[in-house]
């Protein structure tokens, strides 16, 4: 479930974009949407279809500026949750590892959209587009332990010399379909992936640290959360297990996440909309 902070962020983002629209130029639009986020990384299940069961809610709001008939610039804000849980995997190895996390993400992105249907299809209310751009997102994985939620970044659960970053850049790539109801309103469905250099979206990257060393360097909570196999095996907390230096995660494979969103797009000055040559589902243009 979303924390109160995430809801506050989404309300703030929506209000920010409402203010932007009051000073917008012609041929611009604002969109609001909801959907799901799916993560792929060290705590992913063997099957991506199984990962879909761990999908988290996602929300976005964005502003688009029509540059040409088929080209739009897009400024977007997104908040959403991604999760992973070894305990729900079909893999016995993952179940024994017994790690889990939640991560409430917040992202600012700038992208370009190209609607190829304007040039190659035309005359239809349904069109298709691709998009690409750059983003910066905030990542803070957490986990529950004995009924308490802990932020994992500060705990250095692989006994890192310093905490990994809080903000990361990413390359965003995706596409979608837009159904124009009339000159003022469209409904869109889009899928967007984020290619990142972050291997700590789930707080898992390298090897198991030495228990006594991490206990000394980072403290008891970090030591407990670095290796949770003892819980799965029914051993007492802090039991030393074989495998110091063995793989906990895969440092050569970076984490990424994908969003699938349904959006309501509202044009601010529909009379100036450059795509008016299309047929409409509702309230067709008088032109």
N, C-alpha and C positions, 0 to 999 in steps of 0.2 A: 504493500500500500504506500501511497505517496505521503511524505511528511508534510507538516504544515508549511515548512519553508518552500517546498516545491509549489504548493498551491499559491503562496504569496508571490513567488516568482512569476507564475503564469498570469496572475491578475495584473502584476506590474507591467509585464510585457504587452498584454492586451491594451492597457491604458496608454502605454508609450506609442503604440502604433495607431491608436485612435487619434492621438495628438498629431502624429505625422500626417494623417490624411487630411487634417483641417488646413494644412498649408501646402498640399500637393499640387503639382502642375497637372495639365491635361494628360490624357492617355496613361493614367496610372490606376492602380487597383490595390486593394488590401485583402488578405486572406486569413482565415482562421480555420484550424483543422485539428482532428484528433485521430489516433490510431494506435499502433503498437511498435515497440522496439525489440529487436532480437539481437543477441550478442553471440559472437563466435570467438572462442579463445581457449585457454587451458582448462576451463571448467565446462566447456561445451560437451554435449553428449555425442556419441559416435554418429548418430543420425540427426540431420538438421531438422527433420520433422519432429523429433523428440525435443529439440531446442525450442520449437514453437510453443510448447507447453509452458516454457519459462518466460514467454514474452511479457514485457511490462507495458503499461499505459504510456502514451506519448501525446504531447500537445505542441502545436506550433502556431505562430502568427508571423506574417510576412507582408512586405510591401514590394510591389512590382512597378517598374517604370517601362513603358513601351518605347523602345528605341527605334525600331523599324516594324514593319508589318509582321515579320516572323521572329523578331529578336526582342527579348526583354531582359532587363537587369533586375535582380531580386536580392533584397536584404531580408534575412530571416532570423528568427529567434525560436529556439526549440528547448523544451524541457521534457524529460522522460526517464524511465527507469529500466535498467537491464539487470538481469540476475543469473546466477548459476548455482547449481547444487549437485555435488557428487552423489548425494544420497538418493537422488531420483534417477540416476543413470543405470542403464542395463549392463554397464561394464563393471566387473568385479573389482578391477584395479582401482577404478574411480571411487567405488563405494568404500573401499578400504582407506583410500586417501582422506575422504570424509570432509572436504573443504566446501564452503559455501560463501556467497557474497550477494549483496545488493549494491547498486550504484545509481544514485540520482544525478543524472547528467543535465547540464545546461550549456547551450551552444549558440554562438553568434556566427552567421554565415553570410557570405557574399557570393552570388553565383550568376551565371548567365543562362538563359533559356532560349532554345531554338525550336520553334514550332514548324516542323517540316510539312505538316498538312496544309498550311497556307499556300505553299508553293506547288505541292504535288497532288493534293486531293481537292480541296475547295468545295463549296456548295453544301457542306454537311455541318451539322451542329457538333459533331464529334471530331476532335482533332487530337493529335499525339505530339509530344514534345520530349526533348532530351535536355538535360541540364548538367552543368559542371561548375565547380568553383572551389573556394577555400573556406575553412571555418576554424574557429578556436572554441574548444569546449572545456568545461570544468569536470574533473573526474575525482571522486572521493568514495572509494569502495568501503563498505561497512559489513560487519557480520554480528550475529548474536552469539553470546556465550553466557551460560547460566542466567538467562533472562535479561541480560544487559547488552545494548547495542554499542559496538566499538568501531571507531573510525580506524581503518587499518593502515592508512598511509603513514601516520605518525608512529606506528608500532614497529615498523621495520621488521616484519615477520620472517624475512630471509637474512636478517642480521646485516642489512646494508649499512654502509658507513654514513649515509645520509638518506633522508626520505626522497622518494621519487617525486616528480613534478605534480602540481595541482592542475595546471593548464597545459593543453596540448593542441597543436595544429593538426588539421586533417585535410585531405583532398576528398571532396564530395562529388559523387557521380550518380546519376539516376535518370529516371524518365517517368512519364505519366501520360494520362489521358484527360482531356478536358471536354466536358459536355456543356455547351452554351445554352442556357435556358432562354435568355434574351440578351439585349445589348448591355444590360447592367449586371447580370448574375450568371456565374458558371459554377459547376461542381467539378472538382478534379479528384483523381486518384493517382497517387504517385508512390514510387519506391525509390529510396535514396540510400546508398551505401557510403560509409566513411572509411577511407583508407588512412590509417594512423601509424605513427611510430611509437605507440604506447603498448607496452607489454604488461602493464599493471592495471588495466581496466578491472581485472578480477583479483588483484593483489598477488598473483602467482606468476612467477617467471623462471626462476633458477632452481637451485638444489635445496635439500633440507639442510639447515645449519646444525652445528653441534649444539645440543640442548644446554649443556652447562655454560657454553660460551655466550649464547644468546640470553640466557638467564642473567648472566653477569653484565652483559653489555646493554640490554634493552629492558629487562625486568620480567616478572613472572607472567603477566598477561601476554606479552609478545611471545614468550617461550611456549605457553599453552596453545596459542593460536597458530604458531608456525607449523605444528605437527599434531593433527587431530586424529591420528590413527588409533591412539589409545582409547578414545571414546568409542570408536567402532568396535574395537576388540574387547571392550569391557574392562580395561585396565584403569588403574588410578591415575588421576591427573598428574601430568609431568613424568609419567613412566618413560624411561629411556628405551628407545626402539632402535633396532639396527637400521642402517641406511643413511648415516651422515655422509653428505656429499652426493647421495643419489638424487635422481631427478624428481623434483617437485612439480615443475612445469617445463615448458619448452621455450628457452630464451631466443631461439632462432625464428620463431613464428609470432608475429605481432597480433594483437587483438584488434577486432573491428566490430562495428555494429551497423545494423540496417533498420530503417524505419519504413513502415507502410502506412500511409496517411490518406484520409478523406478530408478534403478541404472545401469550404465555401468561399468563393472568390467574388468580390463586389467591386465593380468599376466605379471610380469616383466621379468621372465625367463621361457617362455612357454615350452622350451625343457625339463625342469626339473619338469614339472607339474605331480603330482602323480596320477591324475585322468584320464590319457590318455587312459585308457582301454574303455572309453565310445565312442559311435558313436557320430558324430558331424553333425550339420546342414550345416555348411560351411567349406570348406577347411579341410577335414579330415586329421588326422595325418597319416604320412607315416608308423608309427609303426603298 
